[in-house]
Amino acid sequence: MLDNHDTEYKIPESFLVAPFSTKRTTFKKLDMVDFDDILSKELFYFDMLHLVSNQLSKDPPWENSEITVKAVIQQWKMLEPDLQISYAKRKPNLEVESVSIQSISLFLLALFWANNTPIKSLNVKEMMVSELKLKPVNCEERLLFILNKPTGYHSFIQLQQLFAELEKNFYKTLAIQRLKQKKEITAYE
């Protein structure tokens, strides 16, 4: 069943949460290799696949966070200017909605993958954000604020701040890990 590229999986109930839910109830197994292509087709692909199948992808993105989180942050940085322009022009919320939801989704991916864990639910109360080691201050409360009105200007500002804090903490953690590894290597010499 899993070797057929037309395999469809039921989207887990924990992922059918507003504002992320769509009218779709299934997602297809993707045979793409490029990480960015997969994210452009199905943002939560790896996390949903992990929940619904016994088969893990070869290299789950949360186990290779140094590369994947950087790629997710880079995608956010490509979307951010468009949102800034939309808010500056005071465009209607409908034009901003899909990009806002995509941006929030990218933040969630970065948040969980930076902690080397998959997303198990898109319901903030079920995410257990408080248990994550690497996270911005008051992350859960701020996420609830953003998700209450995802297209609001103040939600966008909060999202910008969350990304900035997460990115800073992520790179700080990477630097500390590298320093520890360097010390371990020199200790063995």
PAZAPA-4460 file (N, C-alpha, C; in steps of 0.05 Angstrom, whole numbers, plus 32768, in hexadecimal, padded with zeros to 4 digits):
% residues 189
    n_x    n_y    n_z   ca_x   ca_y   ca_z    c_x    c_y    c_z   seq   type   mol
   8010   7FE8   8000   8000   8000   8000   8011   8019   8000     1      M     A
   8027   801A   800F   8036   8032   8011   8049   8038   7FFA     2      L     A
   804D   8024   7FE8   805F   8029   7FD1   8050   8035   7FB9     3      D     A
   8036   8038   7FBB   8026   8044   7FA6   8026   8062   7FA9     4      N     A
   802E   8071   7F95   802F   808E   7F97   8013   809B   7F98     5      H     A
   7FFE   808C   7F92   7FE3   8096   7F93   7FD6   8090   7FAE     6      D     A
   7FE5   8086   7FC1   7FDA   8080   7FDB   7FD0   8099   7FE8     7      T     A
   7FB8   8097   7FF3   7FAC   80AD   8001   7FA9   80A5   801E     8      E     A
   7FAE   80B9   802F   7FAB   80B5   804C   7F96   80C8   8056     9      Y     A
   7F88   80C0   806A   7F75   80D1   8077   7F84   80E6   8088    10      K     A
   7F7C   80FF   8085   7F89   8114   8095   7F81   810F   80B3    11      I     A
   7F94   810D   80C5   7F8E   8108   80E1   7F7B   811D   80EC    12      P     A
   7F68   8115   80FD   7F55   8127   8109   7F63   813F   8116    13      E     A
   7F7A   8139   8122   7F88   814E   8131   7F94   8164   811E    14      S     A
   7F92   815F   8104   7F9B   8173   80F0   7F84   8181   80E3    15      F     A
   7F6C   8179   80E9   7F54   8186   80DD   7F4A   819B   80F1    16      L     A
   7F5A   81AF   80F5   7F55   81C4   8108   7F56   81DF   80FA    17      V     A
   7F42   81F0   8100   7F42   820B   80F5   7F5A   821B   8100    18      A     A
   7F66   822B   80F1   7F61   8233   80D5   7F6F   8222   80C0    19      P     A
   7F7C   820C   80C9   7F8C   81FC   80B7   7F7B   81E8   80A6    20      F     A
   7F64   81E1   80B0   7F55   81CC   80A3   7F4A   81D6   8088    21      S     A
   7F49   81C3   8076   7F3E   81C9   805B   7F26   81B6   8057    22      T     A
   7F1B   81B7   8040   7F05   81A5   803A   7F0F   8189   8034    23      K     A
   7F2A   8186   8031   7F35   816C   802B   7F35   815B   8045    24      R     A
   7F33   8141   8040   7F34   812F   8057   7F4B   811B   8054    25      T     A
   7F58   811C   803D   7F6E   810A   8037   7F86   8119   802C    26      T     A
   7F9D   810C   802D   7FB5   8116   8020   7FC3   80FF   8013    27      F     A
   7FD1   8105   7FFD   7FDE   80F1   7FED   7FFB   80ED   7FF6    28      K     A
   8004   80D5   7FF3   8021   80CF   7FF7   8030   80DD   7FE0    29      K     A
   8044   80EC   7FE7   8054   80FB   7FD4   806E   80ED   7FCD    30      L     A
   8074   80EC   7FB4   808D   80DF   7FAB   80A3   80F3   7FA5    31      D     A
   809E   810B   7FAE   80B2   8121   7FA9   80CA   811D   7FBB    32      M     A
   80E0   8127   7FB1   80F9   8125   7FC1   80FF   8140   7FCD    33      V     A
   80F9   8156   7FBF   8101   8171   7FC8   80EF   8179   7FE0    34      D     A
   80FD   8180   7FF5   80EF   8188   800E   80DC   81A0   8009    35      F     A
   80E5   81B4   7FFB   80D5   81CC   7FF6   80BC   81C5   7FE6    36      D     A
   80BF   81B3   7FD2   80A8   81AB   7FC2   8093   819D   7FD3    37      D     A
   809C   818C   7FE5   808A   817E   7FF7   807A   8192   8008    38      I     A
   8089   81A5   8014   807C   81B9   8025   8068   81CA   8015    39      L     A
   806F   81CF   7FFC   805D   81E0   7FEB   8043   81D1   7FE5    40      S     A
   8044   81B7   7FE4   802C   81A7   7FDE   801C   81A1   7FF7    41      K     A
   8029   819B   800D   801C   8192   8025   802D   8199   803D    42      E     A
   8028   81B0   804A   8039   81BA   805F   803E   81A6   8076    43      L     A
   8029   8198   807E   802B   8186   8095   802F   8169   808C    44      F     A
   8038   8165   8074   803B   814B   8068   8049   8137   807A    45      Y     A
   8061   813E   8082   8072   812B   8092   8065   8125   80AD    46      F     A
   805A   8139   80B9   804E   8135   80D4   8034   8123   80D2    47      D     A
   8024   8128   80BD   800C   8118   80BA   8013   80FC   80B2    48      M     A
   8027   80F9   80A0   802F   80DE   8098   803A   80CE   80B0    49      L     A
   8048   80DB   80C1   8053   80CF   80D9   803C   80C4   80EB    50      H     A
   8026   80D3   80EC   800F   80CB   80FD   7FFE   80B5   80F1    51      L     A
   7FFB   80B5   80D6   7FE8   80A2   80CA   7FF5   8089   80BF    52      V     A
   800F   8088   80BC   801B   8070   80B1   8030   8065   80C4    53      S     A
   8036   804C   80C1   804B   8040   80D1   8066   8045   80C4    54      N     A
   8066   8050   80AC   807E   8055   809D   8088   8072   80A2    55      Q     A
   809F   8074   80AC   80AB   808F   80AF   80BB   8095   8096    56      L     A
   80BC   80AE   808F   80CD   80B6   8079   80E9   80B0   8081    57      S     A
   80FB   80AD   806D   8117   80A6   8073   8123   80B9   8087    58      K     A
   8121   80D2   8082   812D   80E7   8093   8117   80FA   809B    59      D     A
   8108   80F4   80B1   80F3   8107   80B9   80FF   8122   80BE    60      P     A
   80F1   8137   80B5   80FC   8152   80B7   8103   815B   80D4    61      P     A
   80F5   8150   80E7   80FA   8158   8103   8113   814B   810E    62      W     A
   811E   8137   8100   8137   812B   8108   814F   8138   80FA    63      E     A
   814A   814A   80E8   815F   8158   80D9   8159   8176   80DA    64      N     A
   8153   817F   80F2   8149   819B   80F6   815C   81B0   80ED    65      S     A
   8176   81AB   80EE   8189   81C0   80E6   8184   81C9   80C9    66      E     A
   817D   81B6   80B8   8177   81BC   809C   815A   81C4   8098    67      I     A
   8148   81B5   80A3   812B   81B9   809D   8120   81D2   80A9    68      T     A
   8128   81D8   80C2   811E   81F1   80CF   8128   8209   80C0    69      V     A
   8141   8208   80B7   814C   821E   80A7   813B   8222   808E    70      K     A
   8134   820C   8081   8124   820E   8068   8108   8219   806E    71      A     A
   80FC   8211   8084   80E2   821B   808B   80E3   8239   8091    72      V     A
   80F7   8241   80A0   80FB   825E   80A6   80FF   826E   808D    73      I     A
   810E   8262   807A   8113   826F   8060   80F8   8273   8051    74      Q     A
   80E7   825F   8052   80CD   8262   8045   80BD   8278   8052    75      Q     A
   80BE   827A   806C   80B0   8290   807A   80BB   82AB   8071    76      W     A
   80D5   82AD   806F   80E1   82C6   8067   80D9   82CE   804A    77      K     A
   80D2   82BB   803A   80C8   82C1   801F   80AB   82CA   801F    78      M     A
   809B   82C1   8032   807F   82C9   8035   807B   82E3   8044    79      L     A
   808D   82E8   8057   808A   82FF   8069   8087   831A   805A    80      E     A
   8098   8320   8046   8095   833A   8038   8079   833D   802A    81      P     A
   806F   8327   801F   8054   8329   8013   803F   8330   8027    82      D     A
   8041   8324   803F   802D   832A   8054   8031   8347   805D    83      L     A
   8049   8350   8060   804E   836C   8068   8042   837F   8054    84      Q     A
   8046   837A   803A   803A   838B   8025   801C   838B   8027    85      I     A
   8010   8373   802A   7FF3   8370   802B   7FE8   8380   8042    86      S     A
   7FF5   837F   805A   7FEB   838E   8071   7FEF   83AC   806D    87      Y     A
   8005   83B3   8060   800B   83D0   805C   7FF6   83DC   8049    88      A     A
   7FED   83CB   8035   7FD9   83D5   8022   7FBC   83D1   802D    89      K     A
   7FBA   83C5   8044   7FA1   83BF   8051   7F8E   83B0   803E    90      R     A
   7F99   839B   8033   7F8A   8389   8021   7F76   837A   8032    91      K     A
   7F60   8371   8025   7F4C   8361   8034   7F58   8347   803F    92      P     A
   7F4C   833E   8055   7F56   8326   8062   7F57   830D   8050    93      N     A
   7F45   830C   803D   7F44   82F4   802C   7F5D   82F1   801B    94      L     A
   7F69   8307   8014   7F82   8305   8004   7F9A   82FD   8015    95      E     A
   7F98   8301   802F   7FAE   82FC   8041   7FAB   82E0   804F    96      V     A
   7F92   82D6   804F   7F8C   82BE   805F   7F9E   82A6   8059    97      E     A
   7FA0   829E   8040   7FAF   8286   803A   7FCD   8289   8040    98      S     A
   7FD8   82A0   803B   7FF5   82A5   8041   7FF9   82A6   8060    99      V     A
   7FE6   82B1   806E   7FE7   82B2   808B   7FE7   8296   8097   100      S     A
   7FD5   8286   808E   7FD2   826A   8098   7FEB   825A   8091   101      I     A
   7FF5   825E   8079   800E   8251   8071   8025   8259   8083   102      Q     A
   8026   8273   8089   803C   827D   809B   803A   8272   80B7   103      S     A
   8021   8270   80C1   801D   8264   80DC   8026   8247   80DB   104      I     A
   801F   8239   80C6   8026   821D   80C3   8044   821A   80C3   105      S     A
   8052   822C   80B4   806F   822B   80B4   807B   822F   80CF   106      L     A
   806F   8241   80DF   8079   8245   80FA   8076   822C   810A   107      F     A
   805F   821F   8108   805B   8206   8118   806F   81F0   8110   108      L     A
   8074   81EE   80F6   8088   81DB   80ED   80A4   81E1   80F9   109      L     A
   80AB   81FA   80F7   80C5   8203   8101   80C7   81FE   811F   110      A     A
   80B1   8204   812D   80B1   8201   814B   80B5   81E4   8153   111      L     A
   80A5   81D2   8147   80A7   81B6   814F   80C0   81A9   8144   112      F     A
   80C7   81AE   812B   80DF   81A1   8120   80F8   81AB   812E   113      W     A
   80F9   81C4   8137   8110   81CE   8145   8113   81BF   8160   114      A     A
   80FD   81B3   8169   80FE   81A3   8182   8100   8185   817C   115      N     A
   8106   817F   8163   810A   8163   815A   80F1   8152   815F   116      N     A
   80DA   815D   815A   80C1   814E   815E   80AD   8155   8148   117      T     A
   809C   8142   8141   8087   8148   812D   8070   8156   813A   118      P     A
   8060   8163   812A   8047   816E   8134   8032   8158   8135   119      I     A
   8025   8156   814C   8011   8141   814F   7FF5   814B   814D   120      K     A
   7FF1   8166   8150   7FD7   8172   814F   7FDA   818F   8148   121      S     A
   7FC6   819A   813A   7FC6   81B7   8134   7FB5   81C6   8148   122      L     A
   7FAA   81B8   815B   7F9B   81C5   8171   7FAF   81CE   8186   123      N     A
   7FB1   81E8   818A   7FC6   81F3   819C   7FC5   81E6   81B7   124      V     A
   7FAE   81E1   81C2   7FAB   81D5   81DD   7FB6   81B9   81DE   125      K     A
   7FB6   81AB   81C7   7FC0   818F   81C5   7FDD   818E   81BC   126      E     A
   7FE9   81A4   81B5   8004   81A4   81AB   8019   81A0   81C0   127      M     A
   8012   81A6   81D9   8025   81A4   81EF   803E   81B5   81EA   128      M     A
   8039   81CE   81E2   804F   81E1   81DC   8060   81E5   81F5   129      V     A
   8053   81E5   820C   8062   81EA   8225   8078   81D5   822A   130      S     A
   8075   81BE   821E   8089   81A9   8222   80A0   81AB   820F   131      E     A
   809E   81BC   81FC   80B4   81C0   81E9   80CB   81CF   81F6   132      L     A
   80E3   81C7   81F1   80FA   81D4   81FE   8101   81EE   81F0   133      K     A
   8100   81EE   81D6   8107   8206   81C7   80EE   8213   81BC   134      L     A
   80E7   822A   81C8   80CF   8238   81C0   80D1   8256   81C9   135      K     A
   80C2   8267   81BB   80C1   8283   81C4   80B1   8285   81DE   136      P     A
   80B5   829B   81EC   80A7   82A1   8205   8089   82A3   8200   137      V     A
   8079   8297   8212   805C   8297   8210   8052   828E   81F5   138      N     A
   805F   827A   81EA   8059   8271   81CF   803C   8267   81CC   139      C     A
   8033   8258   81DF   8017   824D   81DC   8002   8263   81DC   140      E     A
   8005   8276   81EE   7FF2   828C   81F0   7FF2   829D   81D6   141      E     A
   800A   82A1   81CC   800D   82B1   81B4   8002   82A3   819B   142      R     A
   8006   8289   819B   7FFA   8279   8185   7FDB   827A   8186   143      L     A
   7FD0   8278   819E   7FB3   827A   81A1   7FA9   8295   8197   144      L     A
   7FB8   82AA   819D   7FB1   82C5   8194   7FB1   82C6   8175   145      F     A
   7FC6   82BC   8169   7FC9   82BC   814C   7FB3   82AC   813F   146      I     A
   7FAD   8295   8149   7F99   8283   813D   7F7D   828D   8141   147      L     A
   7F79   829E   8155   7F5F   82AA   815A   7F57   82BC   8143   148      N     A
   7F6B   82CA   8137   7F66   82DB   8120   7F7F   82DB   810E   149      K     A
   7F82   82C5   80FF   7F9B   82C1   80F0   7FA1   82D7   80DB   150      P     A
   7F8D   82E5   80D2   7F92   82F9   80BD   7F95   8315   80C9   151      T     A
   7F94   8318   80E3   7F96   8332   80EF   7FB2   833C   80EF   152      G     A
   7FB5   8356   80ED   7FCF   8363   80EC   7FDF   835D   8105   153      Y     A
   7FD3   835E   811C   7FE1   8358   8135   7FE9   833B   8137   154      H     A
   7FDA   832A   812B   7FE2   830D   812A   7FFB   830A   8118   155      S     A
   7FFD   8319   8103   8014   8319   80F1   802D   8323   8101   156      F     A
   802A   8338   8110   8040   8343   8120   8049   832E   8134   157      I     A
   8036   8321   8141   803D   830C   8155   804C   82F6   8147   158      Q     A
   8043   82EE   812F   804F   82D8   8120   806C   82E0   8119   159      L     A
   8070   82F8   8110   808B   8302   810A   809D   82FF   8123   160      Q     A
   8093   8307   8139   80A2   8306   8152   80A8   82E9   815A   161      Q     A
   8094   82D8   8157   8098   82BC   815E   80AE   82B0   814C   162      L     A
   80AD   82B5   8132   80C1   82AB   8120   80DD   82B6   8128   163      F     A
   80DF   82D0   812D   80F8   82DC   8134   8104   82CF   814E   164      A     A
   80F3   82CB   8162   80FC   82BF   817B   8104   82A2   8177   165      E     A
   80F4   8293   8168   80FB   8277   8163   8115   8274   8153   166      L     A
   8117   8285   813F   8130   8284   812F   8148   828A   8140   167      E     A
   8147   829E   8150   815D   82A5   8162   8164   828E   8175   168      K     A
   8150   8283   8182   8154   826D   8194   815F   8254   8186   169      N     A
   8155   824F   816E   815D   8238   815E   817B   823A   8158   170      F     A
   8183   8251   814D   81A0   8254   8146   81B2   8255   815E   171      Y     A
   81A8   825F   8174   81B7   825F   818D   81BB   8242   8196   172      K     A
   81A6   8232   8195   81A8   8216   819D   81BB   8207   818B   173      T     A
   81BA   820C   8171   81CD   81FF   815E   81E9   8206   8165   174      L     A
   81EE   8220   816A   8209   8229   8171   8213   821B   818A   175      A     A
   8202   8219   819E   820A   820B   81B7   8210   81EE   81B2   176      I     A
   81FF   81E1   81A2   8204   81C4   819B   821F   81C1   818D   177      Q     A
   8224   81D2   817A   823E   81D1   816C   8255   81D5   817E   178      R     A
   8252   81E8   8191   8268   81ED   81A4   826D   81D5   81B6   179      L     A
   8257   81C8   81BF   825A   81B0   81CF   8268   819A   81C0   180      K     A
   8260   8196   81A6   826C   8182   8196   828A   8187   8192   181      Q     A
   8290   81A1   818E   82AC   81A8   818A   82BC   81A2   81A3   182      K     A
   82B0   81A9   81BA   82BE   81A3   81D4   82C2   8185   81D8   183      K     A
   82AE   8175   81D0   82B0   8158   81D3   82C5   814D   81C1   184      E     A
   82C7   8158   81A9   82DC   814E   8196   82F8   8155   81A1   185      I     A
   82FB   816D   81AA   8316   8175   81B5   831C   8166   81CF   186      T     A
   8308   815E   81DE   830D   814F   81F7   8317   8133   81F1   187      A     A
   830F   8128   81DA   8318   810D   81D3   8333   810D   81C5   188      Y     A
   833D   8124   81BD   8357   8125   81AF   836E   8126   81C2   189      E     A
***
